[in-house]
Amino acid sequence: MKRTIIGVCIVALLAVSVTLWARGTREDAPREVQVLAAMGGDEAIAFGNVLQRFTEETGIPVMYDPQSGDTVITTANTRIASGARLDVLTLSRPGNILEWADDGHLVALNDGDNPLVPTEMLHDNFSQSWLDLVAIDGRYYGVPLKAFSKSVVWHRPASFEQLGLEYPETWQEWMQVAEVMADEGRTPFVISGAEAWTLTDWFENIYARVAGPDKYNDLFIRHGVSWTDPTVVEAMEYFRQVLENDEWIALGRDGAIGLSRDEAMGLVLQDPPQGEMFYLAGFMDRVGRANFPHLTSGEDYSFFPFPQIQPEWGNVVVGGGDHAIAFNDSPEVRELMRFLSKPETAEYFGSQERGAVISPNTNASRHMFTGAQRLEAEQIDSAEVFLFDGSDMAPGAVGGDAMFTALQDFLMDPSRLMESLEYIEAAAQRAY
């Protein structure tokens, strides 16, 4: 089955490539736009369909190369260093984007008499908070392309009904739910530790609810808060409440460290489940739809919001998303960046049968979403406070390397709380 799915994806990508990589033969043919995208699987195919529509509407050919997030950063840095051409890239890490912009590698969208994307078009379609994520001194460097919530806890509603449990709204209630599940012989949590960023997401949601938006941004963006600050220690203590109970974790900590996100989702959705609750992100709905087609999204499996901790911060939504950024200015690049800014494009991306995404475009309709993805869109749209993924805003040496290593170490040995934080703080002092 897995080989069949992979084969279909490869064939579909090749089909997109044939269309998008076609070069004009006339001297006056438009110049091809080279696009790197940090996307994979169905989402990569869906975005390929978006680019194919762009080519059909404008006649501008696109060379499209989807890669994993880490690989695409390496590829971009290699091209920058060698002087090789790169036109447009999509990425979910504002920290890297701002570093490239600061170093003069990116073209500001709203600069000059004939900008890539006029300021009024950006303001008409996107909230200021999304534009400010990749802004320097009033210059915007990215078109917001997709949004997703990372404040969701996946579960099977039938399990809660069988145990007579209500969905928890506070951390204390959540731990009480876990205790009831454990007492009934069930494993409360599934934790994915193999990819490490899943652990940073746990910390980010807890810290946002312990310390609030200002300290959250100070910690990740400016390093105005030390990683050994009492608020950070407090957040890690909450996380430790989950990790120190090895019997609460599917496969135990030793198994969790090698568990991928897709495998983790599967442990909740399989029958019988090996774990009852899996915290991660809204985009895991795609895994459920693809790997468990007999289950109905939003009914057989769904999510409840990550519970609040300190009442004054309420139910903050921590999330992420991609921006499209430009390394070159040309009429063709200008056409593509404006195309990606349109609500019609966002709706087309969102209407794909598989790989559809939720756009931050405020003028894009949500009517095409169903099941858990509709719930996710509603959560994003109604959020009083939406905080962008902290590790993605931090310098890569902190939000990637140091946090990944430290939190995987913390997962394996929750007693090493302070050693983990001191390791991140040392990296932060070098990086900021």
Backbone hydrogen bonds, N-H to C=O, Kabsch-Sander energy under -0.5 kcal/mol:
donor,donor_aa,acceptor,acceptor_aa,energy
5,I,1,M,-2.4
6,I,2,K,-2.6
7,G,3,R,-2.6
8,V,4,T,-2.4
9,C,5,I,-2.4
10,I,6,I,-2.5
11,V,7,G,-2.6
12,A,8,V,-2.7
13,L,9,C,-2.7
14,L,10,I,-2.6
15,A,11,V,-2.3
16,V,12,A,-2.3
17,S,13,L,-2.8
18,V,14,L,-2.6
19,T,15,A,-1.5
20,L,16,V,-2.9
21,W,17,S,-3.0
22,A,19,T,-0.5
29,A,26,R,-1.6
33,V,61,P,-2.4
34,Q,32,E,-0.5
35,V,33,V,-0.6
35,V,63,M,-3.3
36,L,88,V,-2.6
37,A,65,D,-1.8
38,A,90,T,-1.5
39,M,37,A,-2.0
39,M,67,Q,-0.7
43,E,40,G,-0.9
44,A,40,G,-1.0
45,I,41,G,-1.6
46,A,42,D,-2.8
47,F,43,E,-2.6
48,G,44,A,-1.8
49,N,45,I,-1.9
50,V,46,A,-1.6
51,L,47,F,-2.3
52,Q,48,G,-2.2
53,R,49,N,-2.1
54,F,50,V,-1.9
55,T,51,L,-2.2
56,E,52,Q,-2.3
57,E,53,R,-2.4
58,T,54,F,-2.2
59,G,55,T,-2.7
62,V,20,L,-1.3
63,M,33,V,-2.6
64,Y,62,V,-0.7
65,D,35,V,-2.6
67,Q,37,A,-3.1
72,V,68,S,-2.8
73,I,69,G,-1.5
74,T,70,D,-1.8
75,T,71,T,-2.7
76,A,72,V,-2.5
77,N,73,I,-2.5
78,T,74,T,-2.2
79,R,75,T,-2.3
80,I,76,A,-2.5
81,A,77,N,-2.4
82,S,78,T,-2.0
83,G,79,R,-1.4
84,A,79,R,-1.1
87,D,34,Q,-0.9
88,V,34,Q,-2.4
89,L,325,I,-2.2
90,T,36,L,-1.6
91,L,323,H,-2.1
95,G,392,D,-2.5
97,I,93,R,-1.9
98,L,94,P,-2.8
99,E,95,G,-1.7
100,W,96,N,-2.3
101,A,97,I,-2.4
102,D,98,L,-2.8
103,D,99,E,-1.7
104,G,101,A,-1.5
105,H,100,W,-2.6
106,L,100,W,-0.6
107,V,326,A,-2.8
108,A,106,L,-0.5
109,L,140,Y,-3.6
110,N,140,Y,-0.5
111,D,108,A,-0.9
116,L,109,L,-0.6
117,V,109,L,-2.4
121,M,118,P,-0.5
122,L,118,P,-1.8
123,H,119,T,-2.7
124,D,120,E,-2.0
125,N,121,M,-1.2
126,F,122,L,-2.0
131,L,127,S,-1.7
132,D,128,Q,-2.8
133,L,129,S,-0.7
134,V,131,L,-1.3
135,A,132,D,-1.3
136,I,139,R,-2.2
139,R,136,I,-1.9
140,Y,138,G,-0.5
141,Y,134,V,-2.4
143,V,324,A,-2.5
145,L,322,D,-3.4
146,K,322,D,-1.3
147,A,358,I,-3.4
148,F,320,G,-2.3
150,K,318,V,-3.2
152,V,280,L,-0.9
153,V,304,F,-2.1
154,W,152,V,-0.5
154,W,278,F,-2.8
155,H,302,S,-2.0
159,S,156,R,-1.8
160,F,156,R,-1.0
161,E,157,P,-2.2
162,Q,158,A,-2.7
163,L,159,S,-1.8
164,G,160,F,-0.6
164,G,161,E,-0.9
165,L,160,F,-2.8
171,W,308,Q,-2.0
174,W,170,T,-2.0
175,M,171,W,-2.4
176,Q,172,Q,-1.8
177,V,173,E,-2.2
178,A,174,W,-2.2
179,E,175,M,-2.0
180,V,176,Q,-2.1
181,M,177,V,-2.4
182,A,178,A,-2.5
183,D,179,E,-2.6
184,E,180,V,-1.6
185,G,182,A,-1.6
186,R,181,M,-2.8
189,F,248,W,-2.9
190,V,277,M,-2.5
193,G,191,I,-0.6
193,G,256,A,-2.4
194,A,259,L,-1.8
196,A,193,G,-0.6
197,W,195,E,-2.9
199,L,196,A,-1.4
200,T,196,A,-1.4
201,D,197,W,-1.8
202,W,198,T,-1.3
203,F,199,L,-2.1
204,E,200,T,-2.6
205,N,201,D,-2.2
206,I,202,W,-2.1
207,Y,203,F,-3.3
208,A,204,E,-2.5
209,R,205,N,-1.2
210,V,206,I,-1.3
211,A,207,Y,-3.1
212,G,207,Y,-0.6
212,G,208,A,-0.9
215,K,211,A,-0.5
216,Y,212,G,-2.0
217,N,213,P,-2.5
218,D,214,D,-2.4
219,L,215,K,-2.7
220,F,216,Y,-2.0
221,I,217,N,-2.5
222,R,217,N,-1.1
223,H,218,D,-1.2
224,G,218,D,-2.4
225,V,218,D,-0.6
229,D,226,S,-1.6
232,V,229,D,-0.7
233,V,229,D,-2.2
234,E,230,P,-2.5
235,A,231,T,-2.0
236,M,232,V,-2.2
237,E,233,V,-1.9
238,Y,234,E,-1.7
239,F,235,A,-2.0
240,R,236,M,-2.3
241,Q,237,E,-1.2
241,Q,238,Y,-0.7
242,V,238,Y,-0.7
242,V,239,F,-1.1
243,L,239,F,-1.9
244,E,240,R,-2.8
245,N,242,V,-0.7
246,D,244,E,-1.3
248,W,245,N,-2.0
249,I,246,D,-1.4
250,A,189,F,-2.8
252,G,249,I,-2.5
255,G,251,L,-1.2
256,A,252,G,-2.5
257,I,253,R,-1.9
258,G,255,G,-1.0
259,L,256,A,-1.6
260,S,258,G,-0.5
264,A,260,S,-2.4
265,M,261,R,-2.3
266,G,262,D,-1.9
267,L,263,E,-1.5
268,V,264,A,-0.9
268,V,265,M,-0.7
269,L,265,M,-1.8
270,Q,266,G,-2.2
274,Q,267,L,-2.8
275,G,267,L,-1.0
276,E,187,T,-2.3
277,M,188,P,-1.9
278,F,154,W,-2.2
279,Y,190,V,-0.6
280,L,152,V,-1.7
282,G,149,S,-2.9
284,M,281,A,-1.7
285,D,282,G,-2.0
286,R,283,F,-1.5
288,G,284,M,-1.7
289,R,285,D,-2.5
290,A,286,R,-2.4
291,N,287,V,-2.8
292,F,288,G,-1.9
295,L,292,F,-2.3
297,S,295,L,-0.6
298,G,301,Y,-2.4
299,E,296,T,-2.0
300,D,296,T,-2.1
301,Y,296,T,-1.1
302,S,155,H,-2.1
304,F,153,V,-1.6
306,F,151,S,-2.1
308,Q,169,E,-2.2
310,Q,209,R,-1.8
313,W,310,Q,-2.0
314,G,310,Q,-0.6
314,G,311,P,-1.1
316,V,314,G,-1.2
317,V,385,V,-2.5
318,V,316,V,-0.6
319,G,387,L,-2.8
320,G,148,F,-2.3
322,D,146,K,-0.8
323,H,91,L,-2.6
324,A,143,V,-2.4
325,I,89,L,-3.1
325,I,323,H,-0.5
327,F,87,D,-3.0
328,N,87,D,-0.9
334,R,330,S,-2.7
335,E,331,P,-2.1
336,L,332,E,-2.1
337,M,333,V,-2.8
338,R,334,R,-2.1
339,F,335,E,-2.1
340,L,336,L,-2.4
341,S,337,M,-0.7
341,S,338,R,-0.6
342,K,339,F,-1.2
346,A,342,K,-1.7
347,E,343,P,-2.4
348,Y,344,E,-1.9
349,F,345,T,-2.5
350,G,346,A,-2.2
351,S,347,E,-1.1
351,S,348,Y,-0.5
352,Q,349,F,-1.0
358,I,147,A,-0.6
362,T,125,N,-2.5
364,A,361,N,-1.5
369,F,366,R,-1.7
373,Q,370,T,-1.2
374,R,370,T,-0.9
374,R,371,G,-0.6
375,L,371,G,-1.4
376,E,372,A,-2.3
377,A,373,Q,-2.4
378,E,374,R,-2.3
379,Q,375,L,-2.2
380,I,376,E,-2.5
381,D,377,A,-2.5
382,S,378,E,-1.9
383,A,379,Q,-0.6
383,A,380,I,-0.7
387,L,317,V,-2.7
387,L,385,V,-0.6
389,D,319,G,-2.5
393,M,389,D,-0.9
393,M,390,G,-0.8
394,A,390,G,-1.5
398,V,395,P,-1.8
399,G,395,P,-2.6
400,G,396,G,-1.6
401,D,396,G,-1.5
402,A,397,A,-1.8
403,M,398,V,-2.3
404,F,400,G,-2.6
405,T,401,D,-2.2
406,A,402,A,-2.7
407,L,403,M,-2.6
408,Q,404,F,-1.9
409,D,405,T,-1.9
410,F,406,A,-2.1
411,L,407,L,-2.3
412,M,408,Q,-1.9
413,D,409,D,-2.0
416,R,413,D,-2.4
417,L,415,S,-0.5
420,S,416,R,-2.0
421,L,417,L,-1.9
422,E,418,M,-2.7
423,Y,419,E,-1.7
424,I,420,S,-1.7
425,E,421,L,-2.6
426,A,422,E,-2.0
427,A,423,Y,-1.5
428,A,424,I,-2.5
429,Q,425,E,-2.3
430,R,426,A,-1.0
431,A,427,A,-1.6
432,Y,428,A,-2.2
